[in-house]
Amino acid sequence: MERVLGIGGTFFRARDPKALAAWYRDNLGIAVMDGQTFGTLESKDGDETAWATFDADATYFPKEQKFMFNYRVANLDAMLAQLRAAGAVVEDNVESYDHGKFGWATDPEGNRFELWEPS
């Protein structure tokens, strides 16, 4: 059985994504560059977790959903197949980048989530 290895990222909506990202940088130390909305959290073992604010109207995840989680997996294709076999709604597209492959699915309550297989 495929399992989630950890949280790859946390994404959430904000009325003013840049200002809120700056607040988190200044008050919680999240590594966000000036004027940006994306940062990373790094652990002592070198593991990274993405962190980002999104505009309230962003279409990257459903507007009625305030947060979206990115789960790190070892084998994206196997995890997507496992979810399909369980009857989950799984998006057909898989995107590949230098830092890994990404896929998306929706849980039984309608929450979209992202799966990431790092390179």
C-alpha positions in Angstrom: 0.0 0.0 0.0 1.3 3.5 -0.9 1.5 5.9 2.0 2.1 9.6 2.4 5.7 10.3 3.5 5.0 13.8 4.9 3.6 17.2 4.2 5.1 18.7 1.0 3.4 22.0 1.4 0.6 24.1 2.9 -1.3 26.6 0.7 -4.0 28.9 1.9 -6.1 31.9 0.7 -5.6 35.4 1.9 -7.3 38.8 1.2 -3.8 40.3 0.7 -1.4 37.4 0.0 1.8 39.5 -0.1 1.1 41.3 3.2 0.1 38.1 5.0 3.2 36.3 3.7 5.3 39.2 5.0 3.5 38.9 8.4 4.4 35.2 8.6 8.0 36.0 7.6 8.4 38.8 10.1 6.6 37.1 13.0 7.2 33.3 12.5 10.4 33.4 10.5 9.1 31.6 7.4 11.6 32.1 4.6 9.6 34.4 2.2 11.4 36.9 0.1 10.1 40.5 0.1 7.1 40.9 -2.2 6.7 37.2 -2.6 4.0 34.8 -1.4 5.9 31.5 -1.5 8.5 30.2 1.0 9.9 27.0 2.4 10.4 25.4 5.8 13.5 23.4 6.1 14.1 20.7 8.7 17.5 19.7 10.2 17.6 16.6 7.9 17.3 18.8 4.8 13.6 18.1 4.1 11.7 21.0 2.7 8.0 21.9 3.0 6.5 24.5 0.7 4.4 27.3 2.2 2.4 29.8 0.2 -0.4 32.3 0.3 -2.8 32.5 -2.6 -5.2 35.3 -3.7 -8.7 34.8 -2.5 -9.9 34.3 -6.1 -7.1 31.9 -7.2 -8.3 28.8 -9.1 -5.5 26.5 -8.0 -7.9 24.9 -5.6 -11.7 25.3 -5.1 -12.7 28.8 -3.9 -14.8 27.4 -1.1 -11.7 25.6 0.2 -9.6 27.9 2.5 -6.5 25.5 2.6 -4.9 22.9 0.4 -2.3 20.4 1.5 0.5 19.0 -0.6 1.5 15.4 0.5 4.9 14.0 -0.3 4.8 10.5 -1.8 7.4 8.0 -3.0 5.6 6.8 -6.1 3.0 9.3 -7.5 1.7 6.9 -10.3 1.1 4.1 -7.8 -0.6 6.4 -5.3 -2.9 7.9 -8.0 -3.8 4.3 -9.1 -4.5 3.3 -5.5 -6.8 6.3 -5.1 -8.7 5.6 -8.4 -9.1 2.0 -7.3 -10.7 3.2 -4.0 -13.2 5.4 -6.0 -11.6 8.7 -5.3 -11.9 11.6 -7.8 -8.4 11.8 -9.3 -7.4 14.4 -12.0 -6.0 12.9 -15.1 -3.1 15.4 -15.6 0.3 14.8 -14.0 2.8 17.7 -14.2 6.5 17.1 -14.2 9.2 19.7 -13.2 12.8 19.7 -12.2 11.8 19.3 -8.6 9.4 16.4 -9.1 6.0 15.2 -10.3 2.6 16.5 -9.2 -0.9 15.1 -9.2 -4.2 16.0 -7.7 -7.2 14.3 -6.1 -10.3 15.1 -4.1 -11.3 13.5 -0.8 -14.9 12.4 -0.1 -15.8 15.8 1.4 -14.7 17.7 -1.7 -11.3 18.9 -0.5 -8.7 19.0 -3.3 -5.2 18.0 -2.3 -1.9 17.8 -4.2 0.5 14.8 -4.3 4.2 15.4 -4.9 6.9 12.9 -5.8 10.2 14.7 -5.4 12.9 14.3 -8.0 
